[in-house]
Amino acid sequence: MTNSSLKRIFILFYSLLIIAALFPVEAFASTRISVLTSMPCDQEIYTLWGHSAIRVKTEEQDCVYNYGVFSFGEGFVYKFVKGETDYWLQREHMNSVFSEVSLEKNTYFYEQVLNVSEEEASAIYEALKLNALRENRYYRYNFFYDNCATRPRDLIEKILGDLDYPKLNNTDTYRDKVHALTEKEPWLLFGIDLCLGSETDRIISDYDVMFLPHELMLAYDKTNRMKDGQKVPLIQETNVLYKPYPNEENPTPFWLTPIFVFAFLAILIALFTLWQYKTRNKNVLIDCILFGVYGLIGLLLFFLTFFSTHPCVNPNFNLFWCNPVQLLFPLFYFIKPLKRVLTIYLWANIFTCLIPIIGYSFIPQEFHIAVIPLAIIMIVRSLYLLIIRGEIKKIQF
């Protein structure tokens, strides 16, 4: 071997040493851990909130661990209302996840690569594999506190230790966050406002706001961690995996929104009540229908408030104007011995229906604006029933 050949070998050897010093081995780690975030979209109700998952990429595979899997199987509705819905962790191929986001959801899809060592990446991977076992995979889903975003966050914290999250100084409530994501679905927003109680109107902490996938992604962008004795960013790089194509929006016309529909209904019932008063028509069929519908909705709210394990449903001040007692109206009205009970009930019904109207600004629960015409309907019919029963002096027009 000539001197020039030896010289080239030494140069190559020292070059490799320099490269190894500049780029530690962990930069070439064979296990790459990422947090995937699909942004909120309006394809389905469950896609309005967005989604989080953990991607594990090695030389042999590219898979995604998804904590957001559930089944519409037998008893799903009852279990969901009662707050006993079980979700599970499922391992999926990255290609199928990407296809779902791009073809079905058509929403922004982000990848945040974690700044971790090979040892830490392997620890996260092993924890995911352990949690995905049949005996470990199921968990009791909780929309605000235990979901597809909080599970990855908690697992990463467990492996990496304390993380230095950014100071957000959040001033929004849970209801504010829900409103922001459901503003294009006015009837869904109305239903959620009806079911969620006053606990939903407390300010969320900077930590708890990460129950939403896109909030977790934004927080991770500014989160730091200790690595090799130094504070470094948690996220090594952020990649946009998919950009959605323009999609035509079909907003709900104002005349089909809850506030318009119920305000129009309140006007019709007020005019009908006036006609009944002038013609001395004492038919109460409309009252049996109204009190029955309100009572059935109140029965659902009562069940949610006192029997469901869902967070933020108790207490619920909507039970004042919409409650199960309204189901008893036909019993009170048609059984003569209960005449006095009916009078007391109608006065109580007027008072309780005034609560969301006069207490709109100071009761510690935000009512949906469409509740006001619904409460007015009950007040108008209760007053009319008291008038035709002689409990209130007749008014001359």
C-alpha positions as CSV (number, residue, x, y, z in Angstrom):
1,M,0.0,0.0,0.0
2,T,1.4,3.3,-1.0
3,N,1.8,6.4,1.2
4,S,-0.9,8.2,-0.8
5,S,-3.4,5.4,-0.1
6,L,-2.6,5.4,3.6
7,K,-3.0,9.2,3.6
8,R,-6.5,8.9,2.0
9,I,-7.6,6.3,4.5
10,F,-6.5,8.5,7.5
11,I,-8.3,11.5,6.0
12,L,-11.5,9.4,5.5
13,F,-11.2,8.0,9.1
14,Y,-10.8,11.4,10.7
15,S,-13.6,12.8,8.5
16,L,-15.9,10.2,9.9
17,L,-14.9,11.0,13.5
18,I,-15.6,14.7,12.9
19,I,-19.0,13.9,11.4
20,A,-19.8,11.6,14.3
21,A,-18.9,14.4,16.7
22,L,-21.0,16.9,14.9
23,F,-24.0,14.6,14.4
24,P,-24.6,12.4,17.4
25,V,-25.9,8.9,16.9
26,E,-29.4,9.7,18.1
27,A,-29.9,12.0,15.1
28,F,-29.8,8.8,13.0
29,A,-32.1,7.0,15.4
30,S,-33.9,4.1,13.8
31,T,-37.1,4.8,15.7
32,R,-38.9,8.0,14.9
33,I,-41.8,9.2,17.1
34,S,-44.3,11.8,15.9
35,V,-47.5,13.3,17.1
36,L,-50.1,13.5,14.3
37,T,-52.9,16.1,14.3
38,S,-55.8,16.3,11.9
39,M,-57.5,19.6,12.2
40,P,-61.2,20.1,13.0
41,C,-63.5,19.6,10.0
42,D,-67.3,19.3,9.5
43,Q,-67.5,16.0,7.7
44,E,-69.0,14.2,10.7
45,I,-69.9,15.2,14.2
46,Y,-66.9,13.4,15.7
47,T,-64.6,15.2,13.3
48,L,-65.5,18.6,14.5
49,W,-63.0,18.4,17.3
50,G,-60.0,17.2,15.3
51,H,-57.9,14.2,16.2
52,S,-54.5,13.2,17.7
53,A,-52.4,10.1,17.3
54,I,-48.9,8.9,17.7
55,R,-46.8,7.7,14.7
56,V,-44.0,5.2,15.1
57,K,-41.7,4.9,12.1
58,T,-38.8,2.4,12.0
59,E,-36.9,0.8,9.2
60,E,-39.3,-2.1,9.2
61,Q,-42.7,-0.3,9.6
62,D,-44.7,2.9,9.6
63,C,-47.6,2.6,12.0
64,V,-50.0,4.9,13.9
65,Y,-51.4,4.3,17.4
66,N,-54.9,5.8,17.6
67,Y,-56.7,6.3,20.9
68,G,-59.9,7.4,19.3
69,V,-61.5,4.2,18.1
70,F,-65.1,3.4,19.2
71,S,-68.0,1.3,18.0
72,F,-71.6,2.2,17.2
73,G,-72.6,-1.2,18.5
74,E,-75.4,-2.3,20.7
75,G,-76.3,0.1,23.5
76,F,-74.0,2.8,22.2
77,V,-76.5,5.7,22.6
78,Y,-77.5,4.7,26.1
79,K,-73.8,4.2,27.2
80,F,-72.8,7.5,25.6
81,V,-75.6,9.5,27.4
82,K,-74.7,7.8,30.7
83,G,-71.0,8.6,30.2
84,E,-70.0,4.9,30.0
85,T,-68.6,4.8,26.5
86,D,-65.4,2.8,26.1
87,Y,-62.8,3.8,23.5
88,W,-59.7,1.8,22.7
89,L,-56.2,2.1,21.4
90,Q,-55.7,0.6,17.9
91,R,-52.6,0.2,15.8
92,E,-53.1,1.2,12.1
93,H,-50.9,1.5,9.1
94,M,-49.9,5.1,8.2
95,N,-51.1,4.7,4.7
96,S,-54.7,4.0,5.8
97,V,-54.6,6.9,8.2
98,F,-53.4,9.3,5.6
99,S,-56.1,8.0,3.1
100,E,-58.8,8.7,5.7
101,V,-57.6,12.2,6.4
102,S,-57.1,13.2,2.8
103,L,-60.1,11.4,1.1
104,E,-62.7,11.5,3.9
105,K,-61.9,14.4,6.2
106,N,-60.1,16.7,3.7
107,T,-58.5,18.7,6.4
108,Y,-55.0,19.8,7.4
109,F,-52.8,17.0,8.6
110,Y,-49.7,17.8,10.6
111,E,-46.8,15.8,12.0
112,Q,-44.7,16.9,14.9
113,V,-41.5,14.9,15.2
114,L,-40.4,14.5,18.9
115,N,-36.9,15.6,19.8
116,V,-36.0,12.3,21.6
117,S,-33.1,9.9,21.8
118,E,-33.3,6.4,20.4
119,E,-33.7,5.1,24.0
120,E,-36.6,7.4,24.7
121,A,-38.2,6.6,21.3
122,S,-38.0,2.9,22.0
123,A,-39.5,3.4,25.5
124,I,-42.5,5.3,24.0
125,Y,-42.9,2.5,21.4
126,E,-42.8,-0.2,24.0
127,A,-45.4,1.6,26.1
128,L,-47.7,1.9,23.1
129,K,-47.3,-1.8,22.3
130,L,-48.1,-2.6,25.9
131,N,-51.2,-0.3,25.9
132,A,-52.4,-1.8,22.7
133,L,-52.7,-5.3,24.1
134,R,-56.3,-6.6,24.3
135,E,-56.3,-6.5,28.1
136,N,-55.0,-2.9,28.2
137,R,-56.4,-1.2,25.1
138,Y,-59.8,-0.1,26.5
139,Y,-60.4,3.0,28.5
140,R,-63.4,5.0,29.7
141,Y,-63.7,7.9,27.3
142,N,-64.3,11.4,28.7
143,F,-64.6,14.3,26.2
144,F,-62.9,16.9,28.4
145,Y,-60.4,15.0,30.4
146,D,-59.6,11.6,28.8
147,N,-59.6,11.4,25.1
148,C,-57.5,11.0,21.9
149,A,-55.4,14.1,22.7
150,T,-54.9,13.7,26.5
151,R,-53.8,10.0,26.2
152,P,-50.8,10.7,23.9
153,R,-49.9,13.7,26.0
154,D,-50.0,11.7,29.2
155,L,-48.0,8.8,27.8
156,I,-45.3,11.2,26.4
157,E,-45.1,12.9,29.8
158,K,-44.7,9.6,31.6
159,I,-41.7,8.6,29.4
160,L,-40.0,12.0,29.1
161,G,-40.7,13.4,32.6
162,D,-41.9,16.9,33.3
163,L,-42.3,19.1,30.2
164,D,-42.1,22.9,30.2
165,Y,-45.4,23.9,28.6
166,P,-45.9,27.5,27.4
167,K,-47.8,30.1,29.4
168,L,-51.0,30.6,27.4
169,N,-53.0,32.8,29.9
170,N,-56.1,31.2,28.6
171,T,-59.4,33.0,29.3
172,D,-61.8,30.8,27.5
173,T,-64.3,28.4,29.1
174,Y,-65.1,24.9,27.9
175,R,-68.3,26.2,26.4
176,D,-66.3,28.9,24.5
177,K,-64.1,26.2,23.0
178,V,-67.1,24.1,22.0
179,H,-68.8,27.1,20.5
180,A,-65.8,27.9,18.4
181,L,-65.8,24.4,16.9
182,T,-69.6,24.0,16.4
183,E,-70.6,27.5,15.2
184,K,-71.3,26.1,11.7
185,E,-73.6,23.5,13.2
186,P,-76.2,25.6,15.0
187,W,-78.5,22.8,16.0
188,L,-75.7,20.7,17.4
189,L,-74.5,23.8,19.3
190,F,-78.0,24.3,20.8
191,G,-78.2,20.6,21.8
192,I,-74.7,20.8,23.5
193,D,-75.6,24.0,25.3
194,L,-78.8,22.4,26.5
195,C,-77.0,19.4,28.0
196,L,-73.9,21.0,29.4
197,G,-74.3,22.6,32.9
198,S,-72.6,25.5,34.7
199,E,-69.3,23.7,35.2
200,T,-68.7,24.2,31.4
201,D,-68.5,27.9,32.1
202,R,-65.4,27.9,34.2
203,I,-62.1,29.1,32.8
204,I,-59.9,26.3,31.5
205,S,-56.4,26.0,32.8
206,D,-53.5,26.2,30.3
207,Y,-52.9,22.5,30.8
208,D,-56.5,21.3,30.5
209,V,-57.1,23.3,27.3
210,M,-55.0,20.6,25.6
211,F,-58.0,18.3,25.6
212,L,-58.5,19.6,22.0
213,P,-56.0,18.1,19.5
214,H,-55.2,21.4,17.8
215,E,-54.6,23.1,21.1
216,L,-52.2,20.2,22.0
217,M,-50.4,20.8,18.7
218,L,-50.0,24.5,19.3
219,A,-48.8,24.0,22.9
220,Y,-46.2,21.4,21.7
221,D,-44.8,23.9,19.3
222,K,-43.7,26.0,22.2
223,T,-42.9,23.3,24.7
224,N,-39.4,22.6,26.0
225,R,-37.8,19.7,27.8
226,M,-34.5,18.8,29.5
227,K,-32.2,16.7,27.4
228,D,-28.6,15.9,28.2
229,G,-28.8,18.6,30.9
230,Q,-30.0,21.3,28.5
231,K,-33.3,22.8,27.7
232,V,-34.3,22.0,24.2
233,P,-37.6,22.2,22.2
234,L,-39.8,19.2,22.5
235,I,-40.5,19.2,18.7
236,Q,-37.6,18.6,16.4
237,E,-39.5,19.5,13.2
238,T,-43.1,20.0,12.0
239,N,-44.3,18.7,8.7
240,V,-47.5,19.4,6.8
241,L,-48.5,16.0,5.5
242,Y,-51.7,17.1,3.7
243,K,-53.3,20.4,2.7
244,P,-57.0,20.3,2.0
245,Y,-58.5,21.2,-1.4
246,P,-61.2,24.0,-1.4
247,N,-64.5,22.6,-0.3
248,E,-67.8,24.4,-0.9
249,E,-69.5,25.3,2.4
250,N,-73.2,25.1,2.9
251,P,-74.0,27.2,6.0
252,T,-77.3,26.7,7.7
253,P,-79.7,29.6,6.6
254,F,-80.6,31.9,9.4
255,W,-84.3,31.1,9.0
256,L,-83.4,27.4,9.9
257,T,-81.4,28.2,13.0
258,P,-82.8,27.5,16.5
259,I,-83.2,31.1,17.5
260,F,-85.3,31.9,14.3
261,V,-87.4,28.7,14.4
262,F,-88.2,29.0,18.1
263,A,-88.9,32.7,18.0
264,F,-91.2,32.2,15.1
265,L,-92.9,29.3,17.0
266,A,-93.3,31.6,20.0
267,I,-95.0,34.3,17.9
268,L,-97.4,31.7,16.4
269,I,-98.3,30.3,19.8
270,A,-98.8,33.8,21.2
271,L,-101.2,34.6,18.3
272,F,-103.0,31.3,18.8
273,T,-103.3,31.9,22.5
274,L,-104.8,35.3,21.8
275,W,-107.3,33.8,19.4
276,Q,-108.2,31.2,22.0
277,Y,-108.8,33.9,24.6
278,K,-111.0,36.0,22.3
279,T,-113.0,33.0,21.1
280,R,-113.2,31.5,24.6
281,N,-111.7,28.3,23.3
282,K,-110.5,26.1,26.1
283,N,-109.0,23.3,24.1
284,V,-105.7,22.1,25.8
285,L,-104.5,19.7,23.1
286,I,-101.6,22.1,22.3
287,D,-100.7,22.2,26.0
288,C,-100.6,18.4,26.2
289,I,-98.2,18.4,23.3
290,L,-96.0,21.2,24.5
291,F,-95.8,20.0,28.1
292,G,-95.1,16.5,26.8
293,V,-92.2,17.5,24.6
294,Y,-90.7,19.8,27.2
295,G,-91.1,17.0,29.8
296,L,-89.4,14.4,27.6
297,I,-86.4,16.8,27.0
298,G,-86.4,17.5,30.7
299,L,-86.3,13.8,31.5
300,L,-83.1,13.5,29.3
301,L,-81.6,16.5,31.1
302,F,-82.5,15.1,34.5
303,F,-80.9,11.8,33.6
304,L,-77.7,13.5,32.3
305,T,-77.5,15.7,35.4
306,F,-78.1,13.1,38.1
307,F,-77.1,9.8,36.6
308,S,-74.6,10.4,33.9
309,T,-70.8,10.4,34.7
310,H,-70.1,12.9,31.9
311,P,-68.2,15.9,33.2
312,C,-69.7,19.4,33.3
313,V,-73.4,18.3,33.2
314,N,-74.2,18.9,36.8
315,P,-75.6,21.3,37.9
316,N,-77.7,22.3,34.8
317,F,-79.9,25.4,35.2
318,N,-81.9,24.4,32.1
319,L,-83.8,22.0,34.3
320,F,-85.7,25.0,35.7
321,W,-87.6,25.8,32.5
322,C,-87.4,22.2,31.0
323,N,-88.0,19.5,33.5
324,P,-89.7,16.0,33.8
325,V,-92.6,17.4,36.0
326,Q,-94.1,18.9,32.8
327,L,-94.9,15.3,31.8
328,L,-97.5,15.3,34.6
329,F,-99.6,18.2,33.1
330,P,-102.4,16.0,31.7
331,L,-102.6,14.3,35.1
332,F,-102.9,17.6,36.9
333,Y,-105.4,19.0,34.4
334,F,-107.9,16.2,33.9
335,I,-108.1,14.8,37.5
336,K,-110.4,17.2,39.4
337,P,-108.9,16.5,42.9
338,L,-105.6,17.8,41.6
339,K,-107.1,21.2,40.6
340,R,-105.3,23.0,43.4
341,V,-102.0,21.2,42.6
342,L,-102.3,22.3,39.0
343,T,-102.7,25.9,40.0
344,I,-99.6,25.8,42.2
345,Y,-97.7,24.0,39.4
346,L,-98.6,26.6,36.8
347,W,-97.4,29.4,39.0
348,A,-94.2,27.6,39.8
349,N,-93.7,26.9,36.1
350,I,-94.0,30.6,35.3
351,F,-91.5,31.4,37.9
352,T,-88.9,28.8,36.8
353,C,-89.3,29.7,33.2
354,L,-88.5,33.3,34.1
355,I,-85.1,32.2,35.4
356,P,-83.2,32.0,32.1
357,I,-84.8,35.3,31.0
358,I,-84.3,37.6,34.1
359,G,-81.1,35.7,35.2
360,Y,-79.5,35.5,31.8
361,S,-76.7,37.9,32.8
362,F,-76.0,36.8,36.4
363,I,-76.7,33.0,36.7
364,P,-73.4,31.1,36.6
365,Q,-74.4,29.3,33.4
366,E,-74.5,30.6,29.9
367,F,-77.9,29.8,28.3
368,H,-78.3,29.4,24.5
369,I,-80.2,32.5,23.2
370,A,-82.9,30.2,21.7
371,V,-83.9,29.2,25.2
372,I,-85.6,32.6,25.7
373,P,-88.4,32.0,23.2
374,L,-88.8,28.5,24.5
375,A,-89.3,29.8,28.0
376,I,-91.7,32.5,26.8
377,I,-93.9,29.8,25.2
378,M,-94.2,28.0,28.5
379,I,-95.0,31.3,30.3
380,V,-97.7,32.3,27.8
381,R,-99.4,29.0,28.0
382,S,-99.2,28.7,31.7
383,L,-100.7,32.2,32.1
384,Y,-103.5,31.4,29.7
385,L,-104.3,28.2,31.6
386,L,-104.5,30.2,34.9
387,I,-106.8,32.7,33.2
388,I,-109.3,30.2,31.8
389,R,-109.4,28.5,35.2
390,G,-110.2,31.7,36.9
391,E,-107.0,32.0,38.9
392,I,-106.2,35.3,37.1
393,K,-108.7,38.1,36.4
394,K,-109.5,38.2,32.7
395,I,-107.9,41.0,30.7
396,Q,-110.0,43.2,28.4
397,F,-108.5,44.0,25.0
